[in-house]
Amino acid sequence: MENWFSLLQKNVLNQQSWTTREQLRLAIVYWIEARYHRRRRQRRLGKLTPIEFETIMKDPACLAA
């Protein structure tokens, strides 16, 4: 968990000053959804990133259609 907070601090909090909590909240949500989750390897996906998993699963689906 400390590693995650370290990444959040480095990639979001230290990048600029935030004038409102809402702006900071949106920046954090964007970072989590658009950056962190897309690159993080996930155990449920067989240690693949979501993008790698979608690429693998998309090809068989296209062939079956």
Secondary structure, DSSP 8 states (H G I E B T S, - for coil): -HHHHHHHIIIIITTS--SSHHHHHHHHHHIIIIIIHHHS-BGGGTSB-HHHHHHHHHHHHHHH-
